[in-house]
Amino acid sequence: MSTTEAAISPSEKREALEEVLKSQTFARSAQLRAFLQYVCEHELSGRLEEISEYQIAVHALGRTPDFNLTEDSAVRNRAYELRQRLEKFYSSERPDAPLRIDIPRGSYVPRYSRPALVRKTPAAVARGGAPGISKLSGIRPPLWLVAAVCFVFLAAGILAGVLLSRNRQPRIVPPQIVPPQIVKDAWGPLADPGEQMLISIATSLHMMVRPHITPHKLRFPVPEQLYSIYGPNRPLPEETTLYMEPSQIAVPFGELVAATTLCRMRSEFGGLYQILPESEAPAPALRGRNSVLLGSGTNSTAAVVLLRNMPLTIDYTKQDNFAVIDQRQPPDKSTLFVSQPSDQPVPVTTYGLLTVFTTTDSTGRRRRILVVSGSSSASIQAGVEFFCSPDHLRELKAHLGGSEFPPNYQVVLRCKAVGLRLISYEYAMHIVVAKGL
């Protein structure tokens, strides 16, 4: 706890807490209010040892006593959201608050502080001036000097105004973009501007190839065939040795484009978003909140978990081809659509899979999870573009019989791509699911 002036009393802390809890910024964030109230009340009562990730999860967020810190990052995610929401509250709703609460990074113990204020000293107020400025008495400049100075400033002001008026360009205010109603209907709770949307991106295990890798037990020399692939775009000095090491930090191009599209649409709805790798936002972190997962069962544990009880998934066939698999059928009859790779520049046929779940959070409010899978990175890009496209969503609604979008359903897209570049995509089929997660 830190202060800038006098010690902060418990009553001041309680007033600051009540002000935040009753604010419009936190009006639709029951879990964040519970989180903040828990840590503040325990700090007030001196029970700092009970302000831990486990205690917050069980007593503030409603997790069961068998809560596993390694598998569920709910507290860390909510702490991030709480810091963002407090910053928004004090910058927008109450910038003049006499006392502020924040949750320092790396800790869950609240900190209270008074904003630094610039005040005049009593002596300066009595003299009518600011601190450090003394008022000279008995010395008065000649009137002609005062008039000359005023004339110079006036002329300079007129000249500056003329120059600015010549160079000033008309201000162009971009029109406000309002997403079509059909997109809002399909997004449902994902379009809610009052809650943050989490975007989780799966990363594939791959081998990073480069000439300089510090020696370690997982550094390997590359096969001779890779030198001809590496060289044309990255010239190597003669006798340079290439090495490779396993890595799981790269995000495929299609997922990058997909995440950008999601962020743009989310911003048009007026809401916040957070992007995390799946290693920091696994399946438990997606449940009970508005979230999107970009990943397939072939590279994403979260996708395997979330699609386990759904009719369709993306997986390998016995011939090691990517395919859309119907999990309701026996293995020999489960393959619906198989990707058709071909040599470039001929387009390759791949398939994307959109899965929509509608759930509820701990307060009973509706939440939506969108899982975008694909047999290629381009097909994941296609899935997101489809879900943001008014025309394609109208087409989907027609396939659904013109009724409202169901709470749980899956859509298969047939896509064409050349290399990493998406060429086109189209609706292939859909399944309405009676029960989601």
C-alpha positions in Angstrom: 0.0 0.0 0.0 1.3 3.4 -0.9 0.3 7.0 -0.3 1.4 10.3 -1.7 0.4 12.4 1.4 -1.3 11.5 4.6 -2.1 7.9 5.6 -5.2 6.5 4.0 -7.9 5.5 6.4 -10.0 2.3 6.2 -13.2 4.4 5.7 -11.6 6.1 2.7 -10.7 2.7 1.2 -14.2 1.5 1.7 -15.7 4.5 0.0 -13.3 4.1 -2.9 -14.3 0.4 -3.2 -18.0 1.2 -3.1 -17.6 3.8 -5.8 -16.0 1.3 -8.1 -18.5 -1.4 -7.4 -21.5 0.9 -8.1 -19.9 2.4 -11.3 -21.2 2.0 -14.8 -17.8 0.6 -15.9 -18.3 -2.4 -13.7 -22.1 -2.7 -13.9 -22.0 -5.7 -16.2 -18.9 -7.4 -14.8 -20.1 -9.5 -11.8 -16.9 -11.6 -11.6 -14.7 -8.6 -11.7 -16.7 -6.9 -8.9 -16.5 -10.1 -6.9 -12.7 -10.3 -7.5 -12.1 -6.7 -6.5 -14.4 -6.9 -3.4 -12.7 -10.1 -2.2 -9.1 -8.7 -2.4 -10.1 -5.3 -1.0 -12.0 -6.6 2.0 -9.2 -9.0 2.9 -6.6 -6.2 2.6 -8.8 -4.1 4.9 -9.1 -6.8 7.5 -5.3 -7.6 7.3 -5.8 -11.1 6.0 -3.2 -10.7 3.2 -2.3 -14.4 3.4 -5.7 -15.3 2.0 -5.2 -13.1 -1.1 -3.9 -15.9 -3.3 -4.7 -17.2 -6.8 -6.4 -20.4 -5.4 -8.4 -18.5 -2.7 -9.6 -15.9 -5.3 -10.6 -18.7 -7.7 -12.7 -20.6 -5.1 -14.2 -17.8 -3.0 -14.5 -15.0 -5.6 -14.9 -16.7 -9.0 -16.9 -19.7 -7.8 -14.4 -22.5 -8.8 -14.7 -25.8 -7.0 -12.2 -26.8 -4.3 -10.4 -29.1 -6.7 -9.4 -26.1 -8.8 -6.1 -26.7 -10.6 -3.8 -23.7 -11.0 -1.8 -25.3 -13.8 -4.9 -26.1 -15.9 -7.1 -23.1 -15.3 -5.8 -19.5 -15.8 -9.1 -17.9 -14.9 -7.7 -15.8 -12.0 -4.8 -14.5 -14.1 -7.1 -13.6 -17.0 -9.6 -11.9 -14.7 -6.8 -10.0 -13.0 -5.7 -8.7 -16.4 -9.3 -7.6 -17.2 -9.6 -6.0 -13.7 -6.5 -3.9 -14.2 -7.9 -2.8 -17.6 -11.3 -2.0 -16.2 -9.9 0.0 -13.3 -7.8 2.0 -15.7 -10.9 2.7 -17.8 -12.9 3.7 -14.7 -10.4 6.3 -13.5 -9.6 7.7 -16.9 -13.2 8.0 -18.2 -15.8 7.7 -15.5 -14.0 9.2 -12.4 -10.8 11.0 -13.5 -11.3 13.3 -10.4 -11.5 10.5 -7.9 -9.8 11.5 -4.6 -8.5 7.9 -4.0 -7.6 5.3 -6.6 -7.4 1.5 -6.4 -5.1 -0.6 -8.6 -3.9 -4.2 -8.7 -0.1 -4.1 -9.3 1.2 -6.6 -11.8 2.6 -9.7 -10.2 0.3 -9.4 -7.1 -3.3 -9.6 -6.2 -3.1 -7.3 -3.2 -4.8 -3.9 -3.9 -2.9 -0.7 -3.7 -4.5 2.7 -2.8 -3.1 6.1 -3.9 -4.1 9.7 -4.1 -3.5 11.3 -7.5 -0.7 13.9 -7.4 -2.2 17.4 -7.4 -0.5 20.7 -8.2 -1.3 23.0 -5.4 -0.3 26.6 -4.7 1.5 27.3 -1.4 -0.3 29.4 1.2 2.2 32.2 0.6 1.7 32.1 -3.1 -2.1 32.2 -2.7 -1.8 35.1 -0.5 0.3 37.0 -3.1 -2.0 35.8 -5.9 0.8 33.9 -7.7 2.2 30.4 -8.2 4.9 28.8 -6.0 8.4 30.0 -6.9 7.2 33.3 -8.5 7.7 36.4 -6.5 5.8 39.6 -7.2 8.2 42.6 -7.6 7.0 45.8 -6.1 8.2 49.3 -6.7 9.4 48.5 -10.3 7.1 49.6 -13.1 8.2 49.4 -16.8 7.6 52.5 -19.0 4.2 52.6 -20.8 5.9 52.8 -24.2 7.8 49.6 -23.5 4.6 47.8 -22.5 2.8 49.0 -25.6 5.7 47.9 -27.8 5.8 44.4 -26.4 2.0 44.1 -26.8 2.2 45.2 -30.4 4.9 42.6 -31.2 2.8 39.8 -29.7 -0.3 41.0 -31.5 1.5 41.1 -34.8 3.0 37.7 -34.3 -0.4 36.3 -33.5 -2.0 37.7 -36.6 0.9 36.4 -38.8 0.6 32.9 -37.3 -3.1 32.9 -37.8 -2.7 33.8 -41.5 -0.1 31.1 -42.1 -2.2 28.5 -40.3 -5.3 29.4 -42.3 -3.4 28.9 -45.5 -1.9 25.6 -44.6 -4.7 24.1 -42.6 -6.3 21.1 -44.2 -10.0 20.4 -43.7 -10.5 17.8 -40.9 -11.9 14.6 -42.3 -14.0 12.7 -39.7 -14.3 9.1 -40.7 -17.9 7.8 -40.7 -18.8 5.6 -37.8 -18.9 2.0 -38.9 -21.9 0.1 -37.6 -21.9 -3.7 -38.3 -25.0 -5.0 -40.1 -27.7 -6.6 -37.9 -27.1 -10.0 -39.4 -23.5 -10.0 -38.1 -24.7 -8.9 -34.7 -27.3 -11.7 -34.6 -24.7 -14.3 -35.6 -22.2 -13.1 -33.0 -24.7 -12.9 -30.3 -22.9 -12.4 -26.9 -19.6 -12.1 -28.7 -20.9 -8.6 -29.9 -21.6 -7.5 -26.3 -19.4 -4.3 -25.9 -19.6 -4.6 -22.1 -17.4 -7.6 -21.8 -14.0 -8.4 -23.1 -13.6 -11.1 -25.9 -10.7 -13.5 -25.5 -8.9 -14.7 -28.7 -6.8 -17.9 -28.2 -4.4 -18.9 -31.0 -2.9 -22.4 -31.2 0.7 -22.6 -32.2 2.2 -25.6 -34.0 5.4 -27.4 -33.0 8.0 -26.8 -35.8 11.7 -26.8 -36.4 13.4 -23.4 -36.6 16.2 -23.4 -39.1 19.0 -20.8 -39.0 22.8 -20.6 -39.0 23.4 -19.4 -35.4 21.8 -21.4 -32.6 23.5 -21.6 -29.2 24.6 -25.2 -28.6 22.1 -27.2 -26.4 20.7 -30.7 -26.2 17.9 -30.0 -28.8 20.1 -28.4 -31.4 20.5 -30.5 -34.5 22.4 -30.1 -37.8 19.9 -29.9 -40.7 19.8 -32.5 -43.6 21.8 -31.5 -46.6 18.6 -31.1 -48.7 17.5 -28.0 -46.6 20.5 -25.9 -47.7 19.1 -25.4 -51.2 15.7 -24.4 -49.7 17.3 -22.0 -47.2 19.8 -20.4 -49.5 18.0 -18.5 -52.3 16.1 -16.2 -50.0 18.8 -16.0 -47.3 22.3 -16.1 -48.8 24.8 -18.0 -46.7 28.5 -17.5 -46.7 30.4 -20.6 -47.8 31.1 -23.3 -45.2 28.2 -22.0 -43.0 26.5 -24.7 -41.0 22.7 -24.6 -40.6 21.1 -25.9 -37.4 17.6 -26.5 -36.3 15.8 -26.6 -33.0 12.1 -27.3 -32.0 10.0 -24.3 -31.4 6.3 -23.6 -30.6 6.1 -19.8 -30.9 5.2 -19.2 -34.5 1.6 -18.3 -35.6 0.7 -19.3 -39.2 -0.2 -16.6 -41.7 -3.9 -17.4 -41.9 -4.3 -17.3 -38.2 -2.7 -13.8 -38.1 -5.1 -12.6 -40.8 -8.0 -14.2 -39.0 -7.1 -12.6 -35.6 -6.8 -9.2 -37.4 -10.3 -9.6 -38.9 -11.8 -10.6 -35.5 -10.2 -7.6 -33.8 -11.5 -5.2 -36.4 -15.0 -6.5 -36.2 -14.9 -6.6 -32.4 -13.8 -2.9 -32.4 -16.7 -2.0 -34.6 -19.0 -3.5 -32.0 -17.3 -1.1 -29.5 -15.9 -3.9 -27.3 -12.4 -4.8 -26.0 -10.5 -7.9 -26.9 -7.4 -9.8 -25.6 -5.2 -12.1 -27.7 -3.2 -14.9 -26.1 -1.4 -18.0 -27.2 -3.2 -21.2 -26.3 -0.5 -22.0 -23.8 -1.8 -19.1 -21.7 -5.5 -19.5 -22.7 -6.3 -23.2 -22.7 -9.8 -24.7 -22.9 -10.8 -24.0 -19.2 -10.0 -20.3 -19.7 -12.5 -20.2 -22.7 -15.4 -21.6 -20.8 -18.0 -19.3 -19.2 -16.8 -16.2 -21.2 -17.0 -14.8 -24.7 -14.1 -16.3 -26.5 -12.7 -17.5 -29.9 -10.2 -20.3 -30.5 -8.2 -20.5 -33.7 -7.0 -24.0 -33.9 -7.6 -27.6 -35.0 -7.4 -30.9 -33.3 -4.1 -31.5 -35.1 -2.3 -28.7 -33.3 -4.6 -27.6 -30.5 -5.4 -29.5 -27.2 -8.2 -27.0 -26.6 -9.8 -27.8 -29.9 -9.7 -31.5 -29.1 -11.4 -30.9 -25.7 -14.1 -28.5 -27.0 -15.0 -30.6 -30.1 -14.9 -33.9 -28.3 -18.7 -34.1 -28.0 -19.5 -32.3 -31.3 -20.6 -34.1 -34.5 -17.7 -32.8 -36.6 -14.0 -32.2 -36.2 -10.8 -31.8 -38.3 -8.4 -34.7 -38.2 -6.1 -37.0 -40.2 -7.3 -39.9 -42.2 -5.4 -43.2 -42.3 -3.7 -41.9 -45.5 -2.4 -38.9 -43.5 -4.7 -36.5 -45.3 -6.5 -33.7 -43.5 -10.3 -34.2 -43.5 -13.6 -33.3 -42.0 -14.5 -36.2 -39.7 -18.0 -37.1 -38.6 -17.4 -38.4 -35.0 -20.8 -40.0 -34.9 -19.9 -42.6 -37.5 -17.7 -45.6 -37.2 -14.1 -45.0 -38.4 -14.5 -46.6 -41.8 -17.4 -44.3 -42.6 -16.5 -41.1 -40.8 -14.7 -39.2 -43.5 -16.9 -36.4 -45.0 -14.5 -34.1 -46.9 -10.8 -34.7 -47.7 -8.4 -32.0 -48.5 -7.0 -32.2 -52.0 -3.4 -30.9 -52.1 -1.8 -30.2 -55.5 1.4 -28.7 -56.9 1.5 -24.9 -57.0 0.4 -22.7 -58.5 -2.8 -24.8 -58.9 -5.2 -24.0 -56.1 -5.5 -26.5 -53.3 -8.9 -27.5 -51.9 -9.1 -27.4 -48.1 -11.9 -27.3 -45.6 -12.8 -25.0 -42.7 -15.0 -25.8 -39.7 -16.9 -23.3 -37.7 -18.3 -24.4 -34.3 -20.5 -22.2 -32.2 -21.3 -23.0 -28.6 -23.6 -20.9 -26.4 -23.0 -21.3 -22.6 -23.7 -19.4 -19.4 -21.3 -17.9 -16.9 -21.4 -18.2 -13.1 -24.1 -15.5 -13.0 -26.4 -17.2 -15.6 -25.6 -14.8 -18.4 -25.3 -16.1 -22.0 -21.8 -16.5 -23.3 -20.5 -17.7 -26.7 -17.5 -19.7 -27.7 -16.4 -19.8 -31.4 -14.0 -22.5 -32.5 -12.5 -22.0 -36.0 -10.7 -25.1 -37.3 -9.3 -25.9 -40.6 -7.2 -28.4 -42.7 -4.9 -25.4 -43.5 -4.1 -22.0 -42.2 -6.0 -20.5 -45.1 -9.2 -22.3 -44.2 -9.1 -20.9 -40.7 -8.8 -17.4 -42.3 -11.8 -18.4 -44.4 -13.8 -19.4 -41.4 -13.4 -16.1 -39.6 -14.1 -14.1 -42.8 -17.3 -16.1 -43.3 -18.4 -15.3 -39.7 -17.8 -11.6 -40.3 -19.4 -11.5 -43.8 -23.0 -10.2 -43.9 -23.6 -11.9 -47.3 -22.3 -15.3 -46.2 -24.2 -15.1 -42.9 -27.4 -14.3 -44.9 -26.7 -17.4 -47.0 -26.2 -19.5 -43.9 -29.4 -18.2 -42.4 -31.3 -19.2 -45.5 -29.8 -22.7 -45.2 -31.1 -22.7 -41.6 -34.6 -22.1 -42.9 -34.6 -18.4 -42.3 -35.0 -18.8 -38.6 -32.8 -17.3 -35.9 -29.2 -18.6 -35.5 -29.3 -21.6 -33.2 -27.3 -21.6 -30.0 -25.1 -24.5 -31.1 -24.1 -25.4 -34.6 -21.3 -26.3 -37.0 -20.6 -25.1 -40.6 -18.2 -26.7 -43.1 -16.6 -24.4 -45.7 -14.9 -25.5 -48.9 -11.9 -23.3 -49.6 -9.4 -22.7 -52.4 -5.8 -21.5 -51.6 -2.5 -21.1 -53.4 0.3 -21.6 -50.9 -0.6 -19.4 -47.9 -3.0 -17.2 -49.9 -6.7 -17.7 -49.6 -8.4 -17.5 -53.0 -12.1 -18.3 -52.3 -14.5 -20.1 -50.0 -18.0 -21.3 -50.0 -20.6 -23.0 -47.8 -20.5 -26.8 -47.9 -22.9 -28.0 -45.1 -24.0 -27.4 -41.6 -25.3 -29.3 -38.6 -27.5 -27.9 -35.8 -26.5 -29.4 -32.5 -29.1 -29.9 -29.7 -26.6 -29.4 -26.9 -23.2 -27.8 -26.8 -20.6 -28.0 -24.1 
